[in-house]
Amino acid sequence: ICERQGVPVLADCAYIGAGPWVTTPRRRPPRGELSPTQRTVNRALSQARAAVERGPARLKRWRIFRKARCSPNRMTSIAAAVLTLERQR
């Protein structure tokens, strides 16, 4: 869907080779080093992804998401309630 809509996707090293529309960091070549430009690009990519990674990390602190044994349909309303509580914090 992202490819068809032209939406860029930022991903970590686990998604290398996922497709041309997925932007991943450059890996260090064997017995080599990255150029300063490549390191700068990797750092910028990590900074852009950090804000997105913090969202799920904050939700994982809530025990209900770690030990939930209910229907996924109910989890939507539970997630909405937790997000409301997080905003009030």
C-alpha positions in Angstrom: 0.0 0.0 0.0 2.8 2.4 0.9 4.5 1.7 -2.4 1.4 2.4 -4.4 0.7 5.6 -2.5 4.3 6.8 -2.8 4.7 6.9 1.0 8.3 6.4 2.1 8.9 3.8 4.8 11.8 4.1 7.3 12.9 0.8 8.8 15.8 -0.7 10.7 18.4 -3.2 9.5 16.0 -6.1 9.8 14.2 -4.9 6.7 17.2 -4.6 4.4 16.1 -5.9 1.0 12.4 -5.4 1.7 12.1 -3.3 -1.4 13.2 0.0 -3.0 10.6 2.1 -1.2 11.9 1.0 2.3 14.7 3.1 3.5 17.1 1.2 5.8 20.5 2.2 7.3 23.7 1.3 5.5 25.6 -1.7 7.0 29.3 -1.5 7.6 31.1 -3.5 4.9 33.2 -6.5 6.1 36.5 -5.3 7.4 35.6 -1.7 6.4 34.1 1.5 7.7 31.2 3.7 6.6 32.0 7.0 5.1 31.2 10.1 7.1 28.2 10.8 4.8 26.8 7.3 5.3 27.2 7.6 9.1 25.4 11.0 9.0 22.5 9.5 6.9 22.3 6.5 9.3 22.1 8.9 12.3 19.4 11.0 10.7 17.4 7.9 9.9 17.7 6.7 13.5 16.6 10.1 14.8 13.5 10.1 12.5 12.6 6.5 13.7 13.2 7.3 17.4 9.9 9.2 17.8 7.9 6.3 16.3 9.7 3.7 18.4 8.9 5.5 21.6 5.2 5.2 21.0 5.0 1.4 21.3 7.6 1.4 24.0 5.4 3.6 26.2 2.4 1.3 25.6 4.4 -1.8 26.4 4.9 -0.4 29.9 1.2 -1.0 30.6 0.8 -4.5 31.9 -2.5 -5.1 30.2 -0.7 -5.1 26.8 1.8 -7.7 28.0 -0.6 -10.1 29.7 -3.8 -9.6 27.6 -5.8 -12.7 27.0 -8.9 -11.0 25.5 -10.3 -10.5 22.1 -8.3 -8.3 19.8 -11.5 -6.3 19.2 -11.5 -5.4 22.9 -7.9 -4.4 22.8 -8.8 -1.4 20.5 -11.0 0.2 23.1 -8.4 -0.7 25.8 -5.7 1.0 23.8 -7.9 4.1 23.3 -8.4 4.3 27.1 -4.7 3.9 27.8 -3.8 6.6 25.3 -6.3 8.9 27.0 -4.6 8.2 30.3 -1.2 8.7 28.8 -2.2 12.1 27.5 -3.5 13.2 30.9 -0.1 12.3 32.5 
